[in-house]
Amino acid sequence: MKPHDGLYIDGAWRPAAGKDLIDVVNPADEQVIGQVPAGTAEDVDTAVRAARAALPAWAATPPAERAARLAALRDVLVARREEIAETITAELGAPLKLSQTVHAAVPIAVAGSYAELAATHAFEEKAGNSVVHLEAIGVVGAITPWNYPLHQIVAKVAPALAAGCTIVLKPAEDTPLTAQLFAEAVHEAGVPAGVFNLVTGLGPVAGQALAEHPDVDLVSFTGSTAVGRRIGTIAGGALKKVALELGGKSANVILPSADLAKAVNVGVANVMTNSGQTCSAWTRMLVHTDRYDEAVELATAAAAKYGDRIGPVVNAKQRDRVRGYIEKGVAEGARLVAGGPESPRAKGYYVSPTVFADVTPEMTIAQEEIFGPVLTVLRYEDEEDALRIANGTVYGLAGAVWAGDEAEAVAFARRMDTGQVDINGGRFNPLAPFGGYKQSGVGRELGAHGLAEYLQTKSLQF
C-alpha cells in the first residue's frame, strides 16, 4: 500500500503537528519502503479529544449496531486479505504464506468473533433486587507491537468497539503501514468519525503521551515486560486501568508417554514460526532424561529443515539482540547443536534457526525472553522436577504438555503457572482467553474475557 502522509483522526487523514518522519524498512533487504509521520504529544491530544467527543454517541449505540459495524469491518478485511498479507510481508519480513495463513487470517477470525459477541453478549443481568449493567469503560489508548501487527490491533480494537469504547491507536513504529491499512478498513466499514483514531509515532513520545493522557480511561499495551512496568507505573499514578500482555518463556513439557517425534517436531515449528518473534512461543523444551538424547537429535534435524524457510527478524537491533543471546548461551556452557550467531545471509536481518542442548534451568537463555528462532532443550528427572523447571521463571504466558494419555497431560497442565496451555498440540481458539500470570501481564485478550477488559460495571437497586 502507499503510505499516508497524515494521521487518521476524527474520521479523516490529517497532517501531523510536526514534520518528523519514520522510515519503514523491509527487514528482508534493508530497503526503505515508505515513511509515516512521527506523531507528537499534540497529535495524541487531538486524537484523544476526538475520541472523547465521539464516546457518548458510540457508547449509546445499540450493541446490534456495533456488531454490524464489526461485521462490516471483518468483511473489508476479508476483501483486502491479499493486500494485508503483502503489506505485512513487506514491513515485517514474514514469508508471504505465513502472512496469508496467520497474519491476515487470524485477525479476520477475531474480528468476526467480536461481531458475534457484540450481538449476543448480556450487557445486563438480574442479581436479586438489582440490575447489573455493563457499559463502556471510556476512551482506550491502545499501544501495539510489531510481531503480529494486525492481530494485535484487532485483538484490542475489536473488543473495544464491541464494548462501546472509542480508541486511539499507537502502533509499533516498525510496522505502521499495516495500521494505516486497518484505519482505511475502519473508515470503509462505516465506523463513525472519532470512534477510532490512529497516531503513528515513537513509543517514548506518542506512546508515553497516550499512556499519560488524563482523558484516557484504559491503556491496553502489548510488548516487553520492561515497558509494561513503565506503563503500569504511569497509569497507576492516575488510578487508570491497564491491560498488559507482556513477555513469555513458555515451557513445552514432553512427558515420557508422549509421541516424542510429534511433540518435538511441533515444538520446533512453534519456536521457528514468525522467526521466533512470538511472545507465547514454547522456547523451553523439557524432556525426560531417558529420552533426552533422542529428543535432541530430532530437534536438530527438525531445525535444519527450516533454513531459508523463516524470514528475518524485524530490525538490526533485534538481530543483534538475538545473536547476543546465542553467544551468551555458548559462553555459559550450553551445547549448540543447530544454527549459531553467524548470519545466514549477507543482506537482511536474518538469524539462523538455532537449537541448544545441555541447557540448565538457571542459564540466561533458559530464563530470559530471546524473541528469536532459538530453542533450548532441558532435561528433567521426574514430573515434579519438570514442574519445578516449567514454573521456574518470572513469566507465565503460555505452554504445552504432551502425553500418551490426555488426562495425564491435563493433570500436569493444571499445575503449571501459566495463562494458556496447549494439550497434545491443541489448536488456536480465538474465543479462548489469552494472557499471563506473574510478569507476563495483567488481564486477558480474546473472547468474552477480552471483552470484559473494556467494560465497567454499574448496579441499579430496586
C-alpha positions in Angstrom: 0.0 0.0 0.0 1.0 3.6 -0.5 1.7 5.2 2.9 -0.4 8.0 4.1 1.4 11.2 5.0 -1.0 12.1 7.8 -2.7 10.7 10.9 -6.2 9.3 10.9 -8.1 11.4 13.4 -11.8 12.1 13.7 -12.7 10.2 10.6 -10.1 11.8 8.2 -6.4 11.8 7.3 -4.9 15.0 8.8 -1.4 16.5 8.8 0.7 15.8 11.8 1.7 18.7 14.1 5.4 18.1 13.5 7.5 17.4 10.4 9.5 14.4 11.6 9.0 11.2 9.7 9.7 7.5 10.5 11.3 5.3 7.8 9.6 1.9 7.2 12.3 -0.6 6.4 11.9 -4.0 4.7 13.9 -6.3 7.0 14.5 -8.8 4.2 16.6 -6.4 2.1 17.1 -3.4 4.4 15.4 -1.1 1.9 13.2 1.9 2.9 9.8 1.2 1.6 7.9 4.2 2.9 7.7 6.9 5.6 5.0 7.8 8.1 4.5 10.8 10.4 6.2 10.7 13.8 3.2 11.9 15.9 3.7 14.2 18.8 2.0 14.7 22.2 0.0 17.4 20.5 -1.3 14.9 17.9 -2.1 12.4 20.7 -4.1 15.1 22.5 -6.0 16.0 19.3 -6.8 12.3 18.8 -7.9 11.8 22.4 -10.2 14.8 22.3 -11.8 13.4 19.1 -12.3 10.0 20.9 -13.7 11.7 24.0 -16.2 13.7 21.8 -17.3 10.6 20.0 -17.7 8.5 23.1 -21.3 9.4 24.3 -22.9 8.6 21.0 -20.9 5.4 20.3 -21.4 4.1 23.9 -25.1 4.7 23.5 -25.3 2.9 20.1 -27.2 -0.4 20.5 -25.0 -3.5 20.6 -26.6 -4.8 17.4 -25.4 -1.7 15.5 -21.9 -2.0 17.0 -22.0 -5.7 15.9 -23.0 -4.6 12.4 -20.0 -2.2 12.1 -17.7 -5.0 13.3 -19.1 -7.4 10.8 -18.6 -4.8 8.1 -15.0 -4.4 9.3 -14.4 -8.1 9.1 -15.8 -8.1 5.5 -13.5 -5.3 4.5 -10.5 -7.2 6.0 -11.6 -10.3 4.0 -11.8 -8.3 0.8 -8.3 -6.8 1.4 -6.7 -10.0 2.7 -4.1 -10.3 0.0 -3.1 -6.6 0.4 -2.8 -7.1 4.1 -0.6 -10.1 3.7 1.7 -8.4 1.2 2.0 -5.3 3.4 2.9 -7.4 6.4 5.5 -9.3 4.4 7.0 -6.0 3.2 7.4 -4.3 6.6 7.8 -7.3 8.9 9.6 -9.7 6.6 7.3 -12.7 7.3 7.2 -15.2 4.4 4.1 -14.5 2.3 2.5 -17.8 3.1 2.7 -17.1 6.8 1.3 -13.6 6.2 -1.6 -15.1 4.3 -2.4 -18.0 6.7 -1.7 -16.4 10.0 -1.1 -12.6 9.9 -4.1 -11.9 7.8 -6.4 -14.8 8.6 -6.3 -14.8 12.4 -7.4 -11.1 12.8 -10.3 -11.8 10.4 -11.4 -14.6 12.7 -11.0 -12.4 15.8 -13.0 -9.6 14.2 -15.8 -12.0 13.4 -15.8 -13.4 16.9 -16.4 -9.9 18.3 -19.1 -9.1 15.8 -20.9 -12.2 17.2 -20.2 -11.3 20.8 -21.4 -7.7 20.4 -24.7 -9.1 19.2 -25.2 -11.8 21.8 -23.4 -10.7 25.0 -25.5 -10.0 28.0 -24.8 -6.4 28.9 -27.4 -6.5 31.7 -28.4 -9.2 34.1 -30.6 -9.5 37.2 -29.0 -10.1 40.6 -31.6 -10.3 43.3 -33.2 -6.9 43.6 -30.5 -5.3 41.3 -29.9 -4.9 37.6 -26.2 -5.2 36.8 -25.3 -3.1 33.8 -22.1 -3.4 31.8 -21.0 -0.3 29.9 -18.0 1.1 28.0 -15.1 1.9 30.2 -14.4 5.0 28.0 -11.5 6.2 25.9 -8.9 3.4 25.2 -5.3 4.1 24.5 -4.1 1.0 22.5 -0.3 0.5 22.1 0.6 -2.4 19.9 3.8 -4.3 18.9 5.3 -5.2 15.6 5.4 -9.0 15.8 1.8 -9.7 14.8 0.9 -6.2 13.6 -2.7 -6.7 12.5 -3.7 -9.4 15.0 -2.6 -7.2 18.0 -4.5 -4.3 16.7 -7.7 -6.3 16.1 -7.4 -8.0 19.5 -7.7 -4.6 21.2 -9.8 -2.5 18.8 -12.5 -5.1 18.1 -13.5 -5.7 21.8 -13.2 -2.0 22.5 -15.7 -1.3 19.6 -17.9 -4.1 20.8 -18.0 -2.6 24.3 -18.9 0.9 23.1 -15.4 2.4 23.7 -13.6 4.8 21.5 -10.0 4.3 20.7 -6.7 6.0 20.0 -4.2 3.5 18.5 -0.4 4.0 18.6 1.1 1.1 16.6 4.7 0.0 16.6 7.0 2.2 14.6 8.4 -0.8 12.6 5.0 -1.8 11.2 2.9 1.3 10.8 1.7 0.5 7.2 -0.5 -2.3 8.5 -2.0 0.1 11.0 -2.7 2.6 8.2 -4.4 -0.1 6.1 -6.5 -1.0 9.2 -7.6 2.6 9.5 -8.7 2.5 5.9 -10.7 -0.6 6.6 -12.4 1.0 9.7 -13.3 4.0 7.6 -14.7 1.8 4.8 -16.7 -0.2 7.3 -18.6 2.9 8.3 -17.3 3.3 11.9 -18.3 6.8 12.9 -15.8 9.6 13.0 -13.8 9.9 16.2 -14.6 6.3 17.3 -11.2 5.0 16.0 -8.1 7.2 15.7 -4.6 6.4 14.6 -1.4 8.2 15.6 1.8 6.7 14.3 5.0 7.7 16.2 7.7 6.6 18.6 7.0 4.9 21.9 8.8 7.4 24.2 6.9 10.3 22.5 3.5 9.3 21.2 3.2 6.1 23.3 4.1 7.8 26.6 1.8 10.8 25.8 -1.1 8.4 25.2 -0.4 6.5 28.5 -0.2 9.7 30.4 -3.2 11.5 28.9 -5.8 12.3 31.6 -8.7 11.7 29.2 -7.6 8.1 28.5 -9.5 5.7 30.8 -7.8 2.4 29.9 -4.3 1.7 28.5 -4.1 -1.6 26.6 -0.4 -2.5 25.9 1.3 -5.5 24.3 5.1 -5.6 24.4 8.0 -6.1 26.6 7.7 -6.6 30.4 10.1 -3.6 30.9 7.9 -1.2 29.0 4.8 -2.8 30.6 6.2 -1.9 34.0 6.7 1.7 32.9 3.1 2.0 31.6 1.8 0.4 34.8 3.6 3.0 36.8 2.3 5.8 34.7 -1.3 4.5 34.8 -1.1 3.7 38.5 -0.4 7.3 39.3 -3.7 8.3 37.8 -5.5 5.2 39.1 -6.1 4.3 35.4 -6.9 0.8 34.4 -4.3 -1.2 32.4 -4.4 -4.4 30.3 -0.9 -5.7 29.8 0.1 -8.6 27.6 3.9 -8.9 28.1 6.7 -11.4 27.7 7.0 -15.1 28.0 9.4 -18.0 28.3 6.9 -20.9 27.8 7.7 -24.5 28.6 6.9 -27.3 26.2 6.7 -30.3 28.6 7.0 -33.7 26.9 6.0 -36.4 29.3 7.6 -39.9 29.0 4.4 -41.4 27.5 4.2 -38.8 24.7 4.7 -39.4 21.0 8.2 -37.9 21.1 8.7 -37.4 17.4 5.4 -35.5 17.0 6.0 -33.4 20.2 9.5 -32.4 19.1 8.6 -31.6 15.5 5.6 -29.5 16.5 7.6 -27.9 19.3 10.4 -26.8 16.9 7.8 -25.5 14.4 6.2 -23.4 17.2 9.5 -21.7 18.1 10.5 -21.1 14.4 7.2 -19.6 13.4 7.4 -15.8 12.7 11.2 -16.2 13.1 10.7 -16.8 16.8 9.1 -13.4 17.4 6.1 -14.8 19.3 5.6 -14.0 23.0 3.9 -17.3 23.6 6.4 -19.5 21.8 7.4 -22.7 23.6 11.1 -21.8 23.8 11.9 -24.3 26.5 11.5 -27.9 25.6 11.5 -30.2 28.7 12.3 -33.9 28.1 12.7 -36.8 30.4 16.4 -37.7 30.9 15.8 -41.3 29.4 14.7 -39.8 26.1 16.7 -36.6 26.1 19.4 -37.6 23.6 16.8 -38.8 21.1 14.8 -35.6 21.5 17.9 -33.5 20.8 18.6 -35.5 17.6 15.0 -35.0 16.5 15.1 -31.2 17.3 18.4 -30.8 15.5 17.1 -32.5 12.4 13.8 -30.5 12.5 15.6 -27.2 12.8 17.8 -28.0 9.8 14.7 -28.2 7.7 13.8 -24.6 8.2 16.9 -23.0 6.9 15.7 -20.3 4.5 12.0 -21.1 5.2 11.9 -18.5 8.0 12.0 -14.8 7.4 14.3 -12.2 9.0 13.7 -10.7 12.4 12.3 -7.2 12.4 15.3 -4.9 12.5 19.1 -4.8 13.1 18.7 -4.1 16.8 16.6 -7.3 17.2 19.0 -9.3 15.1 22.0 -8.2 17.2 20.0 -8.9 20.4 19.2 -12.5 19.4 22.8 -13.1 18.3 24.0 -11.8 21.7 21.8 -14.3 23.5 23.2 -17.1 21.3 26.7 -16.1 22.1 25.8 -15.9 25.8 24.4 -19.5 25.7 27.6 -20.8 24.3 29.6 -18.8 26.9 27.6 -20.2 29.7 28.2 -23.8 28.6 25.1 -24.8 26.6 25.8 -27.1 23.6 25.0 -25.6 20.2 23.5 -28.3 18.0 21.9 -26.2 15.3 22.4 -22.7 14.0 24.5 -20.2 15.7 25.2 -16.4 15.8 26.5 -16.1 12.3 24.1 -14.5 9.8 22.9 -16.9 7.1 22.7 -14.1 4.5 24.7 -11.1 3.6 21.6 -8.9 3.3 18.7 -8.6 5.6 18.2 -9.1 9.4 18.4 -12.9 9.4 19.2 -15.3 12.2 19.8 -19.0 11.7 17.3 -21.4 13.3 19.1 -22.3 16.5 18.9 -25.2 19.0 20.8 -25.5 22.3 21.2 -28.8 24.2 22.6 -29.4 27.7 20.8 -26.3 28.9 20.3 -25.9 32.7 17.4 -24.0 34.2 19.5 -21.2 35.6 21.2 -20.3 32.3 20.3 -16.9 30.8 18.9 -18.5 27.6 16.5 -20.6 29.8 15.3 -17.6 31.8 15.1 -14.6 29.6 12.9 -13.9 26.5 15.1 -14.0 23.4 12.4 -13.3 20.8 14.1 -15.0 18.0 14.4 -18.5 16.4 16.2 -20.1 19.4 15.1 -23.3 21.2 16.6 -24.5 24.5 16.2 -28.2 25.3 16.3 -29.1 29.0 16.2 -32.5 30.8 14.2 -33.4 33.8 14.3 -36.4 36.2 10.6 -36.9 37.1 7.3 -35.0 36.9 8.0 -32.9 40.0 11.3 -31.9 38.5 9.6 -31.0 35.2 7.0 -28.9 37.0 9.7 -27.1 39.0 11.6 -26.2 35.8 8.4 -25.2 33.9 7.3 -22.9 36.7 10.8 -21.6 37.4 10.8 -18.3 35.5 9.3 -14.9 36.1 7.0 -15.5 33.2 3.7 -17.4 32.8 2.1 -16.7 29.4 1.7 -20.0 27.7 2.9 -23.6 27.4 2.3 -27.1 26.2 2.1 -30.6 27.6 2.3 -33.8 25.6 1.4 -37.3 27.0 0.1 -40.6 25.6 -3.0 -40.1 27.8 -4.9 -36.8 27.6 -5.9 -36.9 31.2 -2.3 -37.2 32.3 -1.4 -34.1 30.2 -4.4 -32.2 31.6 -3.4 -33.1 35.2 0.1 -31.7 34.6 -1.2 -28.6 32.8 -3.4 -27.7 35.7 -0.3 -27.3 37.9 1.5 -25.0 35.5 1.7 -21.3 36.5 0.7 -20.0 33.1 -2.3 -18.5 31.4 -2.7 -20.9 28.5 -1.6 -24.5 27.9 -2.0 -26.5 24.7 -2.6 -30.2 25.2 -1.0 -32.5 22.7 -0.9 -29.8 20.1 -4.3 -28.2 20.7 -5.4 -25.7 18.0 -5.6 -21.9 18.4 -9.0 -20.8 19.6 -10.0 -17.1 19.1 -12.6 -17.4 21.8 -10.2 -18.7 24.5 -8.8 -16.0 26.8 -5.1 -15.2 26.3 -2.9 -13.6 28.9 -0.4 -14.3 31.6 0.5 -15.0 35.1 3.3 -13.3 37.0 5.4 -10.9 34.9 3.6 -11.9 31.7 0.9 -9.4 32.2 -2.4 -8.3 33.6 -5.8 -9.0 32.1 -6.9 -11.1 29.1 -7.5 -10.7 25.4 -9.8 -12.6 23.0 -13.3 -13.9 23.6 -15.7 -12.8 26.3 -12.8 -12.4 28.8 -11.2 -9.9 26.4 -14.4 -8.0 26.0 -14.7 -7.7 29.8 -11.5 -5.7 29.9 -13.3 -2.9 28.1 -16.4 -2.8 30.3 -17.2 -1.4 33.7 -20.0 -2.5 36.0 -22.9 -0.5 37.4 -25.5 -1.9 39.6 -29.1 -0.5 39.9 -31.0 -1.4 43.1 -34.8 -1.6 43.1 
